[in-house]
Amino acid sequence: MATTRPGVMVPLARDSKRQGEIKQVTVNLKEEDFRLKVKDIVREVSKGVKLDDAEVIVAGGFGLGTAEGFELLKQLADCFQHSAIGASRKVVDLGWIPYNHQVGQTGKTVRPKLYIACGISGAIQHRVGMSKSATIIAVNKDPDAPIFGFADHGIVGDVYQILPELIKQFKQAQDGKDSTQNLDSSGVKAVVGAH
Ligand SMILES: Cc1cc2nc3c(=O)[nH]c(=O)nc-3n(C[C@H](O)[C@H](O)[C@H](O)COP(=O)(O)OP(=O)(O)OC[C@H]3O[C@@H](n4cnc5c(N)ncnc54)[C@H](O)[C@@H]3O)c2cc1C
């Protein structure tokens, strides 16, 4: 028998031609054989779209500088339907955002259509939780940040310059305006192409 965490694998389509054999195995366990006891089951209570179900995840890391930085991320996430906020462990440990937003080895494994990583370095423990996302966009002021090694698109710049401009562009695109007309690229140090 094997178990995995949710999101780690994509389930195969049901194949009714495959038949298994059910074997009844009798076990005789006594109370003293159990080393763990389930005392209570507490379901996760979260408002809005859950991280595992989100089609778009906007995730923040230590590069945000403060917990208030997540307000900006929420504005960006609000540009999309079925979106949710993710986070690195470092900012969860700092208490900037609750644990149920953590992505990575000791958090959730996610596979959204779009993952926008803001101020996240791309440590392996974070990468294992989000690298199967269909498209990854990274915003980081360090051109040598590891996340640029596996992101599909990278923007080198300060999140506080880049994100307001992205929010403006996405909102204009939704309103049907040509968002390239007034593109303010002053904060963009470089755009890193597909890896
Ligand atoms: C056993 C174990 C399990 C772990 N599990 C997890 C896990 O589940 N998930 C997880 O995320 N981590 C996990 N970690 C921690 C992981 O190793 C990293 O420490 C963590 O992911 C780093 O978080 P970060 O990218 O937010 O911070 P940092 O590594 O400090 O990166 C911050 C980034 O922000 C950039 N930056 C700074 N200022 C700005 C700005 N103004 N604009 C743009 N960019 C900016 C910097 O260039 C830097 O790249 C685990 C570690 C261990 C040992």
The ligand as a MOL file (V3000), in Angstrom:
LIG
                    3D

  0  0  0     0  0            999 V3000
M  V30 BEGIN CTAB
M  V30 COUNTS 53 58 0 0 0
M  V30 BEGIN ATOM
M  V30 1 C 12.7090 20.5720 5.9700 0
M  V30 2 C 12.3710 21.8720 5.2840 0
M  V30 3 C 11.1110 22.0110 4.7400 0
M  V30 4 C 10.7640 23.1910 4.0780 0
M  V30 5 N 9.5110 23.3100 3.5210 0
M  V30 6 C 9.2150 24.4050 2.8150 0
M  V30 7 C 7.9450 24.5400 2.1570 0
M  V30 8 O 7.0680 23.6890 2.2570 0
M  V30 9 N 7.7340 25.6600 1.4370 0
M  V30 10 C 8.6570 26.6740 1.2960 0
M  V30 11 O 8.3810 27.6720 0.6230 0
M  V30 12 N 9.8450 26.5670 1.9300 0
M  V30 13 C 10.1370 25.4840 2.6790 0
M  V30 14 N 11.3360 25.4280 3.3300 0
M  V30 15 C 12.1790 26.6400 3.3950 0
M  V30 16 C 12.9970 26.8850 2.1330 0
M  V30 17 O 14.2160 26.1860 2.2300 0
M  V30 18 C 13.2950 28.3940 1.9600 0
M  V30 19 O 13.9210 28.8620 3.1200 0
M  V30 20 C 12.0470 29.2490 1.7070 0
M  V30 21 O 11.2820 28.6940 0.6630 0
M  V30 22 C 12.5060 30.6480 1.3220 0
M  V30 23 O 11.3990 31.4920 1.2880 0
M  V30 24 P 11.4270 32.7990 0.3720 0
M  V30 25 O 11.7060 32.4250 -1.0380 0
M  V30 26 O 10.1700 33.5230 0.6820 0
M  V30 27 O 12.6020 33.6590 1.0070 0
M  V30 28 P 14.0840 33.9480 0.5080 0
M  V30 29 O 14.8090 32.7050 0.1730 0
M  V30 30 O 14.6830 34.8590 1.5180 0
M  V30 31 O 13.8860 34.7430 -0.8580 0
M  V30 32 C 13.3560 36.0240 -0.9510 0
M  V30 33 C 13.4960 36.4530 -2.4060 0
M  V30 34 O 12.8760 37.7110 -2.5740 0
M  V30 35 C 13.6720 38.4960 -3.4430 0
M  V30 36 N 13.3800 39.8950 -3.1510 0
M  V30 37 C 13.7320 40.6240 -2.0540 0
M  V30 38 N 13.1790 41.8570 -2.1040 0
M  V30 39 C 12.4510 41.9090 -3.2580 0
M  V30 40 C 11.6480 42.9080 -3.8680 0
M  V30 41 N 11.4470 44.1080 -3.2910 0
M  V30 42 N 11.0790 42.6440 -5.0740 0
M  V30 43 C 11.2780 41.4230 -5.6800 0
M  V30 44 N 12.0180 40.4360 -5.1360 0
M  V30 45 C 12.5800 40.6720 -3.9350 0
M  V30 46 C 15.1030 38.0980 -3.1450 0
M  V30 47 O 15.9410 38.3690 -4.2720 0
M  V30 48 C 14.9550 36.6000 -2.8590 0
M  V30 49 O 15.1500 35.8390 -4.0380 0
M  V30 50 C 11.7090 24.2470 4.0010 0
M  V30 51 C 12.9740 24.0820 4.5350 0
M  V30 52 C 13.3090 22.9180 5.1720 0
M  V30 53 C 14.6920 22.7750 5.7450 0
M  V30 END ATOM
M  V30 BEGIN BOND
M  V30 1 1 1 2
M  V30 2 1 2 3
M  V30 3 2 2 52
M  V30 4 2 3 4
M  V30 5 1 4 5
M  V30 6 1 4 50
M  V30 7 2 5 6
M  V30 8 1 6 7
M  V30 9 1 6 13
M  V30 10 2 7 8
M  V30 11 1 7 9
M  V30 12 1 9 10
M  V30 13 2 10 11
M  V30 14 1 10 12
M  V30 15 2 12 13
M  V30 16 1 13 14
M  V30 17 1 14 15
M  V30 18 1 14 50
M  V30 19 1 15 16
M  V30 20 1 16 17
M  V30 21 1 16 18
M  V30 22 1 18 19
M  V30 23 1 18 20
M  V30 24 1 20 21
M  V30 25 1 20 22
M  V30 26 1 22 23
M  V30 27 1 23 24
M  V30 28 2 24 25
M  V30 29 1 24 26
M  V30 30 1 24 27
M  V30 31 1 27 28
M  V30 32 2 28 29
M  V30 33 1 28 30
M  V30 34 1 28 31
M  V30 35 1 31 32
M  V30 36 1 32 33
M  V30 37 1 33 34
M  V30 38 1 33 48
M  V30 39 1 34 35
M  V30 40 1 35 36
M  V30 41 1 35 46
M  V30 42 1 36 37
M  V30 43 1 36 45
M  V30 44 2 37 38
M  V30 45 1 38 39
M  V30 46 1 39 40
M  V30 47 2 39 45
M  V30 48 1 40 41
M  V30 49 2 40 42
M  V30 50 1 42 43
M  V30 51 2 43 44
M  V30 52 1 44 45
M  V30 53 1 46 47
M  V30 54 1 46 48
M  V30 55 1 48 49
M  V30 56 2 50 51
M  V30 57 1 51 52
M  V30 58 1 52 53
M  V30 END BOND
M  V30 END CTAB
M  END
